[in-house]
Amino acid sequence: MPILWLLRWARGTVHFAVSGGFPERFLNLCRKKGIALWDTQLRGGVLYARVRASDYKTLRSPAKESGMRIRAFRQSGLPFLLLRQRKHAGILVGLAIFVLLIATLSSRVWILTVAGNDATESRIILETLAEQGVRLGARSKTLDIDRLREDTLLELPQLDWIALNRRGSRLEVLVREHAPDPRTPEPTAPADIVAAAEGQLLELRVWAGTPAVPNGSAVQAGDVLIKGETRDGAAVRARGYVVAQTQRRLVTTPVQQLEGKRRHALKKQYALHIFGLRVPLYFRALPEGTESLQLLYVNHTALPLGLETRALPSEETEVRTLSPEQAKLLALADMHAQAAALLVGKEIRGVEATATDDELALTYTLLENIAAVQ
């Protein structure tokens, strides 16, 4: 049995042999004196057996009374191992400390992982758990999983479900967020369709409601194009498609002086994070600054080892003067960005550009859908 073998190994075992005399009398005397023997074998008139190291000296009396000679030929177990290694006591002490550290560290949480989240950042989930005592170095057995689950769901209502699974020194946090309802109901309240911009109507398609203006009419922004009622006077939600020719003007002004702020770090400080313990590598902390923690990752898993960097930022205002050519190029780039946003979903029929020392302008003639529900 493994447990019996381990106990015998811890106490130490002596392998011995007795010869001559009467082996049966020797065994009876050992049993009478309460000396436990095992693995006894009789080969060629010699009795081989094992005994606890502490009982070996007591075998001399039964051996003498039975007329036998006793001889130990092997010693095994922890006491003899320590005796042989007494010159290397440091190795044994280090081994004992190592086993103690492993036993202590394995009962704590050193790796935290979050899975199943999409809209909610892992940082927010971990910070919420940290407020409840779940952090690196926390004792696994002291964590009340049911209470943590309930409190976290109360703090983060965007979560439908959360589970915390303990796997040795790893704590896995599995979450499920609210799933949006894919069936978005269409609005049904009665409404008109009005012009979103000034222009000339080219095409008016009515799917629900009554047309309010004929094709070819000039309309202003806000004019009713399709009334939210049927020919019988019943209120409905107007639906339709209105294509009009419009004009859009983009204007930008070249700027020859740019003002901005340049930010740089004057001083940095570092600290080590080792199994939840923060070890600063400085004597005096900075009064303020930004902190960042870079953890060590192995196979996409964050280990409880990292380097914290704390920087004291400084900002200074910088003014840069541009040449006229640079100012115009910057203005063109700004106008290009405006046009990219303006022209989405529209057809360009014409464009007119004007430029002066103080202004750059583009006038677009467009075909676009100007229908807007009101």
N, C-alpha and C positions, 0 to 999 in steps of 0.2 A: 504494500500500500504506500502511495507517495507520502502521506502524512507521517506514517511510522518510519519510513526511510529518512525523512527530513529530520525527525526528532533524534534518531540515532546518529545522523551525521552531525547535528548540532552538539550532541554530547560527546562525540568521539567514540571510535570503535577500535578494539585490539583484536587482531587475528592471531590465534595461538595454536600450538600443537602439544599434546601430552602423550608420552610413550611409556611402555613398561607398566607393571602393576595390573590393576583391575579397572578397566574403563567404566564398567557398569556401576561399581562402587563410587567412582569419581562423580558420575552424573547424578547418582542418588544423593550424595553429600551436597552437591551444588543446589539441587532442588530443595533440600532440607534447609539450607542456609539462605534461600531466597535469591540466589544468583541466577539471573536470566542468561541462558545461552541460546544461540540460534545458529542455523546453518551447520549443524553438527554432522560430521562424516567420519566413518571409521575405515581407514585404508591401510592395509598391511600392518595391522596392530597399532597404528598411530591414530589418535582421535584429534580431528581438526574441528575447530569451532570459533565463534566470535562472541565477544562480551563487551559490555560498556567499559570505557576507559577507567571510570571510577571504581569498577568492581574487579579489575584485573588483579590487584594485589591480594584481594581476599581469596583468590584461587589457590594460593600456596598451601593453605591449611587442608582443603580437600585433596589436593594432589599428594601431600605428604602422608595423609591418612590412608590413601589408596595405593601408596607405593609407586607413584608415577612422577616422571620428570616433566616439568612444564617449560615451554619455550615460546616467546612471542616472536613472530616473524614479519608482522606488518602492522602499521598504525595508520588510521584514516579518520577523517572528520575535521570539523572546524577547529577544535583546540590544537591539534597537531599542525594544521595549516598555519594558524597564527604563530605557533612556536617556531616553525621553520622560517616564517617571514618576519621574525622580530627585528631583524636588521633593516627591514624595509617598512618600518612602522608608518612612515609618511604616505606610502602608497595605500596602505590599509585605511588610514585616516581620511585620505582624499576620496577613496572609494565609498567610505561610509557617508561622507559629506555629500558626494554625488547622488547616492541613493536617497538621502534625506531631501535634497533639493528636488529631485525628480518626483518624489512622493508629495512634496509641498506644492510644486508648480502645477502638477497634473490635476490638482483639485481646484484650480482657478481658471478664469476665462482669460485667454490670451489672444484669441482670434475672433473677431466679430464680422460677420458677413450679412449682407442684406440682398434679398432676391425677390423678384415679382413686382417691383415698383417701376413705374414709368413716369408719371407726372410728378410724384413726390420724390424729392431728392433723398438719397441715402443719408446724407449729412443730417437732414432734419429728423429722420427716424432715429438715428443714433443719438442725437442730442436729446430727443425726448426720452429715450431709454436711459441715458446717462443721468438725467434728473431723477430717475427712480432707482438709481444705484447700479445700473448695468453698464459697467465700463471695464476697461482692461485691468486685470488683477482682481476682479470681484470673485468671491468664492461661489462656485457653482451650486453647492448644496443649500446655500442660504437664499437663493433666488426663488421667490414665490411666482411661478410661471403664470398661474391663473390670475393673480392680482396684476401682474405686469401686463398681461394681455388686455384686461378690462381697462386699466388706466391709460394704456397707450391708445386704445380705440376712442376713449373719451377725449384725449388731447388731440388726436388726428382724426377728425370726423370724415376725412376724405378716404379713409381706409374702411373696407367692408369686413376684413378678416386679417388676423395676424397669428402666427405660430412661432414659438421659440423652441428650437430643438438643441439639446445639449449633446455634444459628441466629444467626450473627453475635455480638452481645453478649448474647443471650438464651440461657439454659440451661433447657430444659424437662425436668422430672422427672415421668415417667409411672410409676405404680405400680399393682399389682393385689394386693388383700388376699385372705387365705384366705376362701373361700366356705363358709359353714356347710352341713353336710349336711342337706338338707330332709327326708330320710327318718330321722326320729327313731324308733328302735325302742321299742316299748312294753315295759315291764317284764313279765317272765313268771314271776318267782320266786314260789313259794307265799306267800300272806299272808292275814291276816284283815282284816275291816273292823270298826273299833271306833267308839264314840261320841266325837265331838270335844267335846261339851258335855253338861251335864246337861239332861234334858228328858223329855217324854212322847211315845212313838212314836205317830204318826198313820198313817204309810204306810211299808211295807217292801217294796221290790221287789228280788228276787234274780235276778241274771243269771248268776252263777257262784258255786258254793258252796252252803252249807246254812244256813238261817236259825237263829239261836241264841235269839231272843226273839220272842214274839208281838206283834202290833200292840196298842197301848194300854198297853204296859208302861212303867213309869218306869225310866229308865236313868241311870247316873252316867257321868261322863266316863271313858273308858278301858274301859267294858264292851264285850265282844265282841257284835256285832250279827249278823254273817254269818261263819260259819266257813269257812276256806280248805280245804275238803275236800268231796268228793262224797258221795252216800249210800252209795257202795261203799267209802268210806274213802280214795280217791285224793286226794293233795294237789294243790290248784289255787290260783290267785290269785283271791281273792274279788272279785266285782264286783257292785255294786248301788247303789240309790238309797234313802236313808233320810230321811224328813221327820218332824220332831219339833217340838213346841211347847216353846220355851225362854224363859227370862227373862234379860235382860241389864241390868245396872245401871251407869250412868255417874255418877260423882261428881266434883265440882270444888269448890275452896275459893276464895272471893273473896280477893284479895290487895290490900291498900291501899297497899303500898309496892313500887315497881319499881326494880330496880337494873340499870343498864346502863352501857356504855362508849361514849363519844362520841369519835370519831377525827377529827382534822383535821390539816392540814399546816401546820407553822410556817414552813417555808422551802422554796423551789423553786429549782432550777438547771436551765439549759437547755444543750443542745449540738446543733450541726448535724451531720448525716450527709450528706456530699457525695461520691458515688462511692466509698464505702467508707472515706472519711477522716472521722474524728470531730474536730470543731472545737468545743472547749468555749467557752462564753460566760461563763465565770467564772474567777476567779483561784485560788480555794481550794475544793477539793472537800469536800462534806459527808462526815462520818465514816461515815454509813450512810443508808439510805433505799431507797425503791422506785423502780424505773426503768421507764419506758414509752417506746416508740418509735412515733411516728406517721409512716408513710411517705406520700409523695405518690402518688396513684393516678390513672392516665389510662386510660380504657376498661377498668376493672377490672384493670389491670396495675400492680403496684407498681414505682415508679421508684426509682433509687438516691439519692433525695433525701428527707430526713426531719428531724424535730425530736424530740430526746430530752428527756424531762422527768424530773427526779430530785427526789423530794420526801422531806423528813424528817418522818415521821409522829409524832404525839403522841396519847396516849390519856388520857382522864380519866374517872373514875367519876362517874356521875350518879345520884342517888336522887330519885325522884319519888313524891310522896304523892298518892293518889287519894281522891276522895270515895267514900262508901259506894255511891252510885248508879253511879259509874264502875267501881268494883271489881266490882259485880254484872254490869254490861254486859260487862266483860272476861271474867268467868267464863262468861257465856252464850255468848260468841263461842268460847271454848275448848271448851265442851261441844258446840257445833254442829259444830266441826271433828272431835271424837271420834265424834259420831254419824254424820257423813258417811262416815267410814271403817268404822264398825261395821255399818251397815245395808246395805252393798252385797250384792245377791243375796238379800236376806231380805224377807219379807212382814211388815208390822207389823199385829198383831192388837189391840194396846192399848198405852197409855202412861200412866204415873202419875208426876207431878212432886211433889217435896217440896222446901221451901226453909226454911232457918234462917239466922241471922246468920253462922254458920260454915260452912255447907255447902249446896250445890245438888245435887240428885240427880234422875235420870230413870230409871225402870224400864220397860223395853220388854218386851212379850209378843210373841214372834216365831214365825214358821214358817220353818224353815231346814233345809237338808240338813246333817246332822251326821255323815255317813259319812267316815271317815278310814282309809286303808290303813295297816296295821301289820304 
